[in-house]
C-alpha cells in the first residue's frame, strides 16, 4: 500500500479513520454513543472542564458509552483562557486517565469568538511538550505560528477553518494550504465545518484529518450527519490522492477528436 493511502498516524499510533469527533452538545449519552459509532471515528475529544470522565464518581461517565478500550480519548482544554489553566487541566486529565499522554491544547482569546490566544497557546505547548505530553494544538490559520508550534514539538497542528461552532466552512483555503505544504506533522482542521461538503473540501486540500463536534451534534439528525461526515472525509481524501484536473478557462471535449467518423 502506498504510504499516502495508509491511515492517520499521530504520536506513533495509526488510526484507520481520519475523522475525529467531539463528545459535547448531544441530547444524552446514548445519542453520543450512537453518533460516535456512526461516524467511524476512533479519537474522541473530551472537554475535561465540562464532561465527567471520573471527576464525579456519583454521576454518569462519558467513558461508559465511549470506553477507552474501544476509543482513544483526547482530553482537551476547552474553556481555558491562559496557559496556566490549560496546563493544569491536562495534568489533571493525565491523572484521571492513568498517565494518558495524547492531549488537545486550546487556549482561547475571548468568549465571543473563541479564537485562539496564540501567545498563551505557544507558552502552554512548550510546557506540556517538556512535561512529556503528545500535544495536538488548536491554533489560528497563521503559517508562521503553525510552524512555531511544530518546532516546539507538537504532535499535530489543528488550524481553525472558521470560528468554533459557526458552521461557516473553509474561509481561508490558501492559508490552510500553506500550513499543509510546510508541515511535517499531521494537519487537522479544527472548528468551523458545517456540513459534508466542508469536510470534503478540507480533505481535498490535503488535510490529514478533521475534528468536529457541533456540525454533527447540532444537526437535526446527528446520527445521519455522522454517517455523512464519515463518507465526506473518505471521499475528500480519495479525491486528494487521485489528483484533480487543473482549472482552465477553456472547454475540453470528453470524447477525443482524433479518428472521429465524419
C-alpha positions in Angstrom: 0.0 0.0 0.0 1.2 3.5 -0.9 2.3 5.4 2.2 -0.1 8.2 1.4 -3.0 5.7 1.4 -2.3 4.4 4.9 -4.1 5.7 8.0 -3.6 8.8 10.1 -0.6 8.5 12.3 -0.4 10.7 15.4 2.4 10.4 18.0 3.4 7.0 16.7 -0.1 5.4 16.6 -2.0 4.8 13.4 -5.8 5.2 13.0 -8.0 4.0 10.2 -10.4 6.9 10.4 -9.4 10.5 9.6 -12.5 11.9 11.3 -12.1 12.9 14.9 -15.2 13.9 16.8 -16.2 15.7 20.0 -18.4 14.4 22.8 -20.4 17.5 23.8 -23.8 19.1 22.8 -25.6 15.8 22.4 -29.1 15.2 23.8 -27.8 12.5 26.1 -25.1 9.9 26.5 -26.9 7.4 24.4 -27.1 9.8 21.4 -23.4 10.5 22.0 -22.7 6.7 21.7 -24.8 6.3 18.5 -23.3 9.3 16.7 -19.8 8.3 17.6 -20.3 4.8 16.3 -21.9 6.1 13.1 -19.0 8.5 12.5 -16.5 5.7 12.5 -14.2 7.9 14.5 -11.5 6.3 16.7 -10.4 9.5 18.5 -13.0 11.2 20.7 -12.2 14.6 22.3 -13.5 15.4 25.8 -13.7 18.8 27.5 -12.3 18.0 30.9 -13.9 21.0 32.5 -17.4 20.2 31.2 -17.7 16.4 30.9 -17.4 13.8 33.6 -14.8 11.1 32.9 -14.4 10.2 36.6 -14.1 13.5 38.4 -17.6 12.8 39.9 -17.9 9.1 40.8 -21.6 9.6 41.6 -22.5 10.9 38.1 -22.8 9.1 34.7 -19.5 9.0 33.0 -18.8 9.5 29.3 -16.4 6.6 29.5 -19.4 4.3 30.0 -20.5 4.9 26.4 -17.2 5.6 24.7 -14.8 3.3 26.6 -11.0 3.8 26.4 -10.8 0.1 25.4 -12.5 1.0 22.1 -11.6 4.6 21.5 -8.6 6.9 22.0 -9.9 9.6 24.5 -8.4 13.0 23.7 -8.8 15.3 26.7 -9.0 19.0 25.7 -8.7 22.3 27.5 -11.9 23.9 26.2 -12.8 26.8 28.5 -9.2 27.7 29.3 -8.1 31.3 28.6 -4.5 31.2 29.8 -1.5 28.8 29.7 -1.5 28.1 33.4 -5.2 26.8 33.5 -4.6 24.7 30.3 -1.5 23.0 31.7 -3.2 22.3 35.0 -6.3 20.8 33.2 -4.3 18.4 31.1 -2.2 17.3 34.1 -5.5 16.5 35.8 -6.6 14.6 32.7 -3.4 12.6 32.8 -4.2 11.5 36.4 -7.8 10.6 35.6 -6.8 8.6 32.5 -3.9 6.7 34.1 -0.9 8.5 32.6 -2.6 9.2 29.2 -0.2 11.4 27.1 -2.2 12.4 24.0 -4.0 15.7 24.6 -5.6 18.6 22.7 -4.5 22.0 23.7 -6.7 25.0 23.1 -6.2 28.4 24.9 -9.0 30.8 23.9 -8.7 34.5 23.4 -12.2 35.6 24.4 -15.7 34.2 25.0 -17.3 35.8 21.9 -15.1 34.5 19.1 -13.4 31.6 20.8 -10.4 32.5 18.7 -7.1 31.1 19.9 -4.9 33.2 22.1 -1.6 32.3 20.3 0.9 33.7 22.8 -0.6 31.7 25.6 -1.0 28.7 23.3 2.7 28.7 22.4 3.6 29.1 26.1 1.4 26.2 27.2 2.6 24.0 24.3 6.2 24.4 25.3 5.5 23.5 28.9 3.4 20.4 28.0 5.9 19.1 25.5 8.7 19.4 28.0 6.4 17.5 30.5 6.1 14.6 28.2 2.7 15.2 26.6 1.9 14.5 23.0 0.2 17.7 22.1 -2.3 18.3 19.4 -2.9 22.0 19.3 -5.8 24.2 18.2 -4.4 27.3 16.5 -5.0 30.2 14.1 -4.5 29.6 10.4 -1.3 31.5 10.5 1.5 29.5 8.8 4.2 31.3 10.8 2.7 30.4 14.2 1.8 26.9 13.0 5.5 26.3 12.2 6.5 27.6 15.7 4.2 25.1 17.3 5.6 22.3 15.1 9.2 23.4 16.1 8.2 23.2 19.8 7.4 19.6 19.2 3.6 19.4 18.9 2.3 16.1 17.5 -0.4 17.7 15.3 -1.3 21.2 14.1 -5.0 22.0 14.2 -5.8 25.3 12.5 -9.4 26.5 12.6 -11.4 26.6 9.3 -13.7 29.3 10.8 -14.9 30.1 14.2 -15.8 27.3 16.6 -19.4 26.2 16.1 -20.0 28.7 13.3 -20.6 26.2 10.5 -19.1 28.7 8.1 -16.8 26.2 6.4 -13.4 26.8 5.0 -13.0 30.5 4.9 -9.2 30.7 4.0 -8.2 27.7 2.0 -5.0 29.5 0.9 -3.6 29.7 4.5 -4.6 26.1 5.2 -2.7 25.1 2.0 0.4 26.9 3.2 0.3 25.2 6.5 -0.2 21.8 4.9 2.7 22.4 2.5 5.2 23.2 5.2 4.1 20.8 7.9 5.9 17.5 8.7 3.3 16.6 11.3 -0.4 15.9 10.7 -2.6 19.0 9.9 -6.1 18.5 11.2 -8.8 21.1 10.6 -10.5 22.0 13.8 -13.6 24.2 14.0 -16.0 25.7 11.5 -17.1 22.7 9.5 -20.9 22.9 8.9 -21.8 20.1 6.5 -20.3 17.3 4.5 -19.1 19.4 1.6 -17.0 21.5 4.0 -15.3 18.3 5.2 -14.7 17.1 1.7 -13.1 20.4 0.7 -10.8 20.3 3.7 -9.6 16.8 2.8 -9.3 17.7 -0.9 -6.9 20.5 0.2 -4.7 17.8 1.7 -5.5 18.0 5.3 -4.7 14.8 7.2 -7.9 14.8 9.1 -10.8 16.8 10.6 -12.1 17.3 14.1 -15.8 18.3 14.5 -18.5 18.4 17.1 -21.2 21.0 16.5 -21.7 20.0 12.9 -22.8 16.6 14.0 -24.3 17.1 17.4 -26.2 20.2 16.3 -27.7 18.7 13.1 -31.4 17.8 13.0 -30.4 14.2 12.8 -27.0 13.8 14.4 -26.7 10.1 13.6 -27.3 10.6 9.9 -25.0 13.6 9.8 -22.3 11.5 11.5 -22.5 9.0 8.7 -22.4 11.8 6.1 -19.3 13.2 7.6 -17.6 9.8 7.6 -18.3 9.4 3.9 -17.3 13.0 3.1 -13.9 12.7 4.8 -13.3 9.4 2.9 -14.4 10.9 -0.4 -12.3 14.0 0.1 -9.2 12.0 0.9 -9.7 9.8 -2.2 -10.1 12.9 -4.4 -6.9 14.4 -3.0 -4.9 11.2 -3.6 -6.5 10.8 -7.1 -5.4 14.3 -8.1 -8.0 16.7 -9.6 -7.8 18.0 -13.1 -6.4 21.6 -13.4 -8.8 24.5 -13.7 -8.7 26.3 -17.0 -10.7 28.9 -18.9 -11.5 26.7 -21.9 -13.7 23.7 -22.7 -12.2 20.3 -23.3 -14.4 17.7 -25.0 -14.9 14.4 -23.1 -14.6 12.4 -26.4 -11.4 12.5 -28.4 -11.5 14.4 -31.7 -8.8 12.2 -33.5 -10.2 9.4 -35.6 -13.8 10.5 -35.4 -16.2 9.5 -38.1 -17.1 12.4 -40.4 
